[in-house]
Amino acid sequence: MSTYRVRALIPALFAGLAAVATTSMAADPAFAPAAAPGVASGELCLERPAAFDSAGAVQRLGPRRRQRLGLFPGLEGFVEARLWCGDDGACVLELTCGPAGETTRLRQRLSPAGLDALRAAVEGDLAARRANGGRYDHSGRGEMIFDSIVMSLAVYGPSAPVVLNVHGSRPGLAAYMLTSSAGFYVPYRLTRHRDVTRAHRQLTQYGATRGLVWGSLAKHLIMGGDGARAYFRFANAASVAGAWGGFWAVGRRGYSHGQAELVGVMGDFGLASGGSLANVVGWYSDGEAQRAGDALVLASAGAGMWLGDRLGRRRHYTRGDAYVLRAGGVAGAVATLPLVDASGADSDRVQSAAFVTGGLAGVVLTDRLVAERDFTFGDGLIVSGGELAGALLCMGLTYLADTDDQFDSLAYTTAAAVGSTGGFALTVRMVSPR
């Protein structure tokens, strides 16, 4: 049979299959549409999209507005909410979620009182924005632009001649100045008509700084260890991508300032844990397996940020909670130093394994601690500083007591562990409400 005849038969074949399916569905009672409660069989219930405000301006509720209003607590993977109203006046709230990568929709019939309460909340949010001159939320915009300027002056500008392969003092200086000026102009222009909250600034800064590390690891993973120019290119590209990825994630996920900080803290723990685990299995001591170590570190950093996202969805975290969580993880890692020293193990693998174990234990225990409190940003700084001061105090006293200059490593590691743990516990107790 010719190709032309085959193509001619395809529409007829699909038409025949559709006719057979339609006849089968009509003949089979199982395919008959079930009547909704209170609706006669065969009668359709018509619903139309409705607005959440009287002016008809808000047709959907996104993650940011949901975060501001505190709606639907405990709902994971929230994407959007829409309102549908029927001809009989009944209204249904439809929530679209995407937990675990699966899109689901929840529908709930609203009572008149529930509908009024929801619309009152949205009207209040609109009124607050109008009171602010109808402007966007730019509470974090100035700090974010300042961070971009610092990164441009300190990182992107100095590396621009290398990245662009520019030779000569005059072209190199011009590349530095033009790149540095773009650090102000680009984010300023792109954020004029966008919300830029402190959460946006937090995760944008995190992506920009950690992106330098991610890019260096990615370059070594893909191309090996040669080529300084390639390192700069990968690092700068990953830094810019990380900054905009962090900005996008806040808008997409609706993070609060505390949730954004938590994602960064857990990402750092993932980065450190991945490096330690790669050292434990010996990948960084073997030249042939170093790329596998790079892959493990990058995957662990991503897993840490994912875990931070999940923890932030499970419970409310403040920015201070995230700082205390970081301090607890560090205290747990430092607490393993005297144990490793006392065992006499000089292997880097043993030390790395102890760091990972102690750090994870510290994070788990501290997470239970912060669940009962809401630490402020100042509280988090006090706890972090108290932990550092405690370690330095105990090590300083040990040094003064070591009049024979024996420098016993076990004494110093024990002092560091006791001081950091004691400083952490004492400052947590000081800042906790009585």
N, C-alpha and C positions, 0 to 999 in steps of 0.2 A: 504494500500500500504506500502510496506516495506521501511525502511530507505535507503537501497541500491538503490532501484528504484528511490526514490526521488532525491538522489544525482546524479544518472545517467541522470535524466531528466533536471537538472539545466543548464548544458552547452547548451543542445538543446533548452531550453526555451530562454536563452539569445541570442542565434544565431537567433532564429525566430523573436524575438523582434527587433534585429538589422536589419534583412532583411526587416521587415515591415517598420521600420523608414526610411531606405535607399530608399525604393520604394516610400514612401510618400513624402520625401524631393525631390526626382528627379521629381515626378509628379507635385509638387506644385511650381509654378513660384516664390513664395515668398522666397523660400530657394535657388534660383539660385544665385551664387556669382555675385555681382555687379562689373562691370568693372571700374577700376580706370580711372580718367581723362587722356586722351591721350594714353590709353592702350586698345588694341582691346579686345573684349569680349572673355573670356576664356584664355587670356594670363596672365601669372604670372609675377610679378615684383620681381626679386631676389635681396635681400640686404644681405650684409655681414658685420660683425663687423669690425670697423676701429679704428685705434689708434688716440689719440689726439696729438701725437708727431711724428716726422719723423723717430725716431728710433723704433717705435712700442712698447715702454715700458709702456705707460699709456693707458690702455684699458678702464678704468672707472675713473670718477671724484667722489670722496667721499666728505663728509661734510667738512673735514679739508682742502682739497685743494680748495674747493669752497669758504671756509671762507678766505683763504689766497689771492685768486685771486679776491674776491669781485664779484663773478658771481651770476646771477639770483637773484637779490635783491627782497625782498618782497615775495618770494616763500616759503610757509609754509610746514613744514614736509619733507624737502628735504632728500632723501635717497642716490641717485646716479644719474649720467648722463652717457649715452653711446652714441656712434656714429655709425651710420649705413650708408653704401654707396652702391649704386646700380651699376649695370654694365654700366649704362649710365653716371656715374660720379656724379650723384646727391647724396647729403648727407643729412641725417636726424638726428637731435639731439633728443634723447629720454631721458626725465627726469622722474624718478620714485620718487613719493612723498607719504607720509603717513599721511596726516592731519586727525585729529579726529579718528585715528585708521583705516582709510580706505586707501588701497593702490590704487593709481591712477597713470596713465602714460600720459605724455604730449609729443607730437611729433611735431617738428618744422623743416620745410625744410630750410636748410641754403643756403644762396647765397655764391658764391665763395669768396667774400670779407669777409662775416661773418665767414666762415670756416677758412680763413687765420688769422683773428683777434683772433679767439678762440685758434687756434694752436700756435699763437705767444705768447699768454698769458701763455699757458702751457709750452712752450719752455723756456720762461723767468723764470718761477718757477723752472724748472729743472736746468737751468743755475745757478740760485742763490744757489740751493742746492749743485751743483758741486763746486761752488766757496767756499762753506763752507766745502770742503773736502768730499762731499757726505755723510756727517753725518746727523743724525736725529736732529730734533729741540729739544735740551735739555735745553732750556732757563730757565725752571722751575724745572729741575731735582734736582739740588743741594739743593734748598730750600725745595723741597718735601721730600728728604731723611733726611734733618735736622729736619723737622717737625716730621718725623717718629721716629727719634732717641729721640727727646724730649718726645713724647708720650710713648715710650718704657721705658725711664728712670723714668718718672713721674707717669705713669698709669699702663701700661701692666706689667712692671717688678715688682713693689711693690705688685701688686695683684696676681702675678703668684703663689706664695705658697698657697694662699687661693683658687684660681681657680683649681689648680692641686691637692689640698688636701695634700700638702707636710708638714710634721712635722719635727721639729728639725732645729737648726740654720744652720748647714752645708748644708743640702739639700735645705733649703729655700733660702740661699744666692746663691747657685748654680743655682736654678731656676730663681732668679732675674737676675743674670749676663747673663745666656744663653738667656733669653727672651729679655733682653735689647740689646744684640748683634744682635739678629735677626731683631731688628728695623732698623739696617743699612743694613745687608746682604740681606734680602729678597727683599726690594724695589730696591736695587742696582742691583741685578741679574735680576729681572723681567723687568726692564726698560732699559736694555742695548740697545735693538734693537726696541725701540718704541719712538715716539715723546712724549716728556714731556714738554708741554708749561707752561707758567705761569697760564693759565686757568686750566690745569690739577692740578697744585699744589694748586690753590685756592679751587677748589671744593673737592679735596681729603682731604685737611685740614678741610674743613667744615664738610664733612661726618664723619671724624674721631672724631672730638670734639662733634658734636651734636649727633653722634651715641651713646655716653655714656648716654645721656638723653633718646633717643629713646629706648635703651635697658632696662633701668630701668623701663620705663613706660610699655614696653611689658612684662617684668617679672611680674609686679604687675597685669597687665591685665590678664595674663594667669594663674599665680600661686597664686596670693594673696600677702599679705605683709610679710610672714614669709620666712626666709632663706637668710642670708647674702651672703653665697657662691653663691647662685643662682643669686643674684643681680650682683655680680661681673662677673659671667659667661655671663649673658645676656648683660651687658653693654659692656664688652670687645668684644664679638662676634658682636654686633651691630656696634661698633666702627670700627672694621676691615671691616665689610661688607659695612658700609657707606663710608669708604675711597675708597675701590675698586669700589663701585657703582658710586661715584663721578668721579673717574678717567675714568670709562667706559662711563659715560654720556657725558663727554667732547668730547671724540673721536667719540661717536655715533651721537651727536647732533651738533658737530662742533662749540662749544661755543668759543667766544672771552673771553678775560680776564674780560671785563665789564659784559658780559652776565653771566659768572660764579659767579661773585660777586653779581649780581642782584638776581640770583636764591637763593643764601645763605641769602641775606637780606630779601627776601620775605618769605623764609622758617622760619626765626626767627620770623617774624611778625605773621606767621601762628601758630607757636608754642606758642607765648605769647597770641595771640587771643584765641586759643583753651583753654588754661588754664583759661583765664578770663571768657570765655563763660561757661565753666564747673562750675565755681564758681557762675556765675549768676543764672544758673538753679538749683543750690544747690546740685550738685552731689558730690562735695568734702566735703560738710558738713554732708553728709549722708554716713555712713559706707557701706551700702548695695549697693550704686550707684557709689562708687569710681571707679570701673572698667569701667563703662560707661564714666566717665570723662577721664580716660586714653585713651580710644578709640577715644574720641572726640579730644583730644590734638594731638594724632598721625595723625588722619585724617586731622586736620587743618594744621599741619606741611607739610604733603604731598600736600595739596591744595595750600599752600603758595608757595612751590617750583614749582608746576605746573603753577601757575600764573606768577611767575618770568620767567619761560620758555616762556610763551605766550607773555609777555611784551617784552622780548628780541627779539622775532621774529617779533614783530610789529614795533619796532623802534630801532635805534642804541643807545646803552648805553655804556658809559665809566665806568671804575671802580670808578672814582670820582662821576659820576652821582649816582651810587648805594650808596655811602657813604652819599651824600646829601639827598637821598631819605630816608635813615635810620634816619638821623638827623631830617628831617621834620616830620616823623612819631612819633619820641620821643617827639618833641616839641608839636605836637598836643595832645598827651596823657597827658603831663605835664600841658598843658593849661586847662585841665578839673579839676585840683585839687582845685582851688579856688571856682569853681561852686559847686562842691560837698560839700566843706567845708561850703559855705554860705547857702546851703540848709539844713544843720544840719543833713544830713543823715549819720548815723554811720555804716550802713550795708555794709559789704564787697561786697555784690551783686551789690549795687548801684555804689560803687567805681569801681568795675570790669567792669560794663557796660559802665561807663563814660570813662574808659581807652580804651576800644575797640573802642568806637565811636570816641573819639578824635584821636586815633592813625590812624584809617582808613581815617578819614578826612584829617589828616596831610599827609598821603601817597598820596591820590588822588590829593590834591592841589600841593604838591611838584613835583609829576610826570608831571603835566602841566608846572611847572617851568623849570624842567630840559630838557623838550622837545625842548626848544629854545636855549640851551647851551650845550657845551661839557666840563664838569668839569674835570680837571686833578685829579690824586690821591692826589697831594698836596692840591688842592682846597678842596677836600672832607675832608681831615684831618683838614684844617683850619676851615671849617664850623662846623665840629663836636666839635673841641676844643673851638670855639667861643661860641657855644651854652652852653657848660658846664661852661665856664668861666663867661658868662652872668648870669647864674642862681646862681653861687657861689657869684658873686659880689653883686647882689641884696640882696641875703639872708644875706651876711656879713654886708652890710650897715643897713639892718633891725635889725640885732642883736646888732649893735653898737647903734642904735637909741632906742633900747628897754632897757632904763636905769632902769626901774622898774622891770625888769625880769618877765614880765607878760607872755611872750611866747604865744602870741595870734597866734593860728594855722592859722587863715585866713590871717594874715599879712604875715606869712612865705610862705604859699602856693601861695599867690598872687605874692610875690617877686620872687619865683621860676618860676612861669608861665611867668611873664613879662620879667625876665632876660633871660630865655631860648629862648623865642620867639624873643626878641629883639636881642640877640646875634646871633641867626640863621639868621634873616633878615639882620643884619648889615654885617656879614661876607659874606653872599651870594652876597650882593651888592658890597663888596670890591673886591671879586675875579672874578666878572662878567666882561667881556670886555666892555669897554666904547664905 
